Amino acid sequence: MSVSGSDKSVRRRVITPTSDPHNTDPLLRQRNSHLYEQNKPNGCERAFVEYNKIKWFWAPAFFGFWLLLYVAISIPACHHLPRPLTIKDEAKYPDRFIAERAENNLRQLVALGPRVVGSKENEMGAVKVLSGSVQKIRSGLGSANDIEVDVQVASGSYVHWSMINMYQSIQNIVVKVSPKNTNSTTYLLVNSHYDSVPGGPGAGDDGSMVATMMETLRVLAQSKTALKHPVVFLFNGAEENPLQASHAFITQHKWAKNCKALINLDSAGNGGREILFQSGPNHPWLMKSYRRAIKHPYASTMAEEMFQNNFIPSDTDFRIFRDHGSVPGLDMAYQYNGYVYHTRFDRAEIFPRGSFQNTGDNLLALVREIANSQELEDTSKYSEGHTVYFDVMGWFLVFYTETEGIILNVIVSLVAIGTCLYAFKLMAYNSGLKLEKLLKRVLHTFAVQLFGLMFAVAITLFLGWFMDLVHLPMSWFTHSWLILGLYFSTFLFGLAIVPAMYFHYTKEDKLPIGQRVQLLLHCHCLFLAFSTLVLTICGVRSVFVLMLSCLFYTMGLIINLATKLHSKDVAWVIPHIVCFVPPFVFFAYFSHGFFLTFIPMFGRFGENVNPDLVVAVFSIAVGLLTCGFIVPVLHLFRKSKTIICALLAITLVCVIIAITPMGFPYRPETSVQRFSVLHAKRTFHDADNKIRRQESGYFIMPQDRRTYAVKHDVINMTLAQKIGADCQKEMMCGLPLYNQRWHKTRQNTLWIPASEPLLGTVPAIKVISKKQVSPNKIRFELQLSGPDHMALFIQPLNGAVMKDWSFHQAPLRLNFQPPYFIYFSWGVNGDPLNFWLQLEKTNGDFKTPLFELGVGGHWTHHKEMLTPDFTKFLNSFPKYVDATPWPASYETWIY
């Protein structure tokens, strides 16, 4: 009987090599006992490693290590402020910015109270205070420079978003510091605004920057060193209207045409470090000047791209100087403690003196640098494209051009991809696998990584949706650390659990777990590298953060390959962790400042936005950036699935905390809920000029998602109804809308019937003349008089078309959809506004109504006009609410 060598029924025993001595064949174990003695773990390894995995009880230390870096390095760097100089230090530092003087400037200005355009506090008080400070500086003028002062009173208009922004007799205080006997016609412009929102003292926004400018002006004026070019300090008196005074200066002032560069100073908070969040555009030399001069850098390209894509519900004068004057510049603002921004708690007492020193040192050095620069003489020669910039921990600034950024992104991405491919080749060689089989595992691992990412995104977004569904949004508003437990833990759990299950169900794989975790990390690097290339092609400059992740991971991988640690089960983790410490610290610093800015903003994002969903998205992005190369290391621990599930347990604990009073978003004075509350009277006329409807009530504009939080506290709040029904039958919902932002969110406003408000001189429309100028055109000349803040709404009727008017032509030229919105305010001169309208009707029938005209009046700074009923209503709001009140009227006529 013969046996064929190819008989498939013969069983063969295949011995697979393994690095675990407990799983080795006993005969081989005896034969190779001397090898095990050579590779026997040393004392250090025995303390950390068991069966080629890290002992499970080191997991808390692993998490604690990264948390310690965040708390001990990243957070302090984000909040660091220099030691403020006092007046006593002035003798020692005669040419330095003195924080105490700036603080005194601020207190003097804020003592006036809210400074609203048209109020005595703004048009008389603030002008007097600031002019007096300038005169005092002039009296101590040094021998090197001269000072000229001009108080500008201007009228004009422009289109802001989709409304006409019209102003009359608003004021600017303009101061020019020039070297003596200069013939230079090239100026540097420095701008901030001294007006404030209704009801707000405006210490942070923007009294702090005005005070900083005034102290900078003093140091320059008294300096013994002459500037090369003059510097114009614009203290503008109408920014909150919005942005009117900057438009008046750049389009009408005698010095405007000579201003070739700009430093704009604003605030969306109260203190902290000022962040540079807009540069240029297309003038890299400004960033070079910033890098050379700045003492305490804080800048971000990502902040610039987010701001310019309307992620931030604010605007600055930078837009006006850029769009209406083509002036390149730098835009800087405070963002710390945005909880008090535009509230009555924006006080001078809480503004840190160190913030004055930080901004003052930077501004003084930057003004000197740019005013003495060669580029200022002809800025058009240096218009060379966008830039990429970011500071590192506030220590230094990294800056390069967009072109250099593209080259850097591509090189780093290709090197990362090449290094990972080389690592795959070595892994195949060392493991005895064919390269094709290893690449197959790479594809499987890449798919697992992507699925894990998608799962993590899905459950994080689901939690954001769920928290809003069960009426628990913004539970992190006061205690921001809850975001770590609610959304970061959820995301990290999702990112880790899918690969953990994959490793569990494929544990018979020939590759040891250390090699498989490396595969997972390499796949994550490839994902980031390809993402970097795609986003670079799309022109996203902020992609530098992904490039940095790839760069430092690749550095660690090269070290592992060079030292052959990559073939070890656990030892390769040490270079990996060491190389990721710098980017983690930077990303944590960067992200902390990001959340520090955005969390307070959710208190004014409006009712339409689910804030938890947005925070979930932010947490996904930041979690992937900071922990994308950390989470896979968890699979090296024993009991890894238990460790990963502990992250989900943290989420559940934080959800429970969100239900308790600790999760209630608001606190009195420090983190308030915002409402705008108008005591309004509405009057509607028919075509015969008879009143068809008239009512009074409280018009409430919620600023965040939790309107219902005050439902059982405020008088008659249970009677509040959304105005949506009126939006179907009345122009502009029949409301006295204050500005463009109110216009956008008007359908979410509330109305509560109430007694009549006390009003001043109500807006009045007078028809001066009505004349048919052609068979199918008719012209109306009208006159508007009333308070210093009014809104006009114009809706053509019955087929009539607005063909021409005396207002800005852009809405007609660009075919804006009616009703047209004209925002009108005046400062020192309340003379009536004369205007004309020309309408066209193709059939020439002018017997039917041609247009409806609505006028809103606002008494934004008249506390004496708040009636007892209204005051009682306002006092019924909880202490954690900041309600900004004023009387208002709205009246319509049909012509």
Salt bridges, closest charged atoms under 4 A:
ASP25 OD2 - ARG13 NH2 2.34
ASP89 OD2 - ARG83 NH1 3.68
GLU90 OE1 - ARG101 NH2 2.74
GLU90 OE2 - ARG218 NH1 3.02
ASP95 OD2 - ARG368 NH2 3.00
GLU103 OE1 - ARG353 NH2 2.64
ASP146 OD1 - LYS180 NZ 2.66
GLU148 OE2 - LYS176 NZ 3.33
ASP150 OD2 - HIS253 NE2 2.74
ASP195 OD1 - HIS193 ND1 2.94
ASP205 OD1 - HIS193 NE2 3.08
ASP205 OD2 - HIS342 NE2 2.84
ASP206 OD2 - HIS193 NE2 3.99
GLU215 OE2 - ARG218 NH2 2.67
GLU239 OE1 - HIS193 NE2 3.15
GLU240 OE2 - HIS193 NE2 3.84
GLU240 OE2 - HIS342 NE2 3.29
ASP266 OD1 - HIS193 NE2 3.42
GLU304 OE2 - ARG541 NH2 2.92
GLU305 OE2 - ARG541 NE 3.62
ASP315 OD2 - HIS160 NE2 3.50
ASP315 OD2 - ARG319 NE 2.49
ASP323 OD1 - ARG322 NE 2.77
ASP361 OD1 - ARG96 NH2 3.73
ASP361 OD2 - HIS296 NE2 3.16
GLU369 OE2 - ARG292 NE 2.84
GLU377 OE2 - LYS228 NZ 3.10
GLU377 OE2 - HIS229 NE2 3.78
ASP468 OD2 - ARG705 NH2 2.96
ASP509 OD2 - ARG441 NE 2.92
GLU607 OE2 - LYS722 NZ 3.72
GLU669 OE1 - ARG347 NH1 3.53
GLU695 OE2 - ARG682 NH2 2.18
GLU695 OE2 - ARG693 NH2 2.83
ASP726 OD2 - ARG682 NH2 2.92
ASP726 OD2 - ARG693 NH2 3.01
GLU730 OE1 - ARG692 NH2 2.87
GLU730 OE2 - ARG693 NH1 3.17
GLU756 OE1 - LYS681 NZ 3.52
GLU781 OE2 - ARG779 NE 3.58
ASP788 OD1 - HIS789 ND1 2.69
ASP788 OD2 - HIS861 NE2 2.74
GLU840 OE1 - LYS803 NZ 3.98
ASP882 OD1 - ARG344 NH1 2.74
GLU891 OE2 - HIS685 NE2 3.58
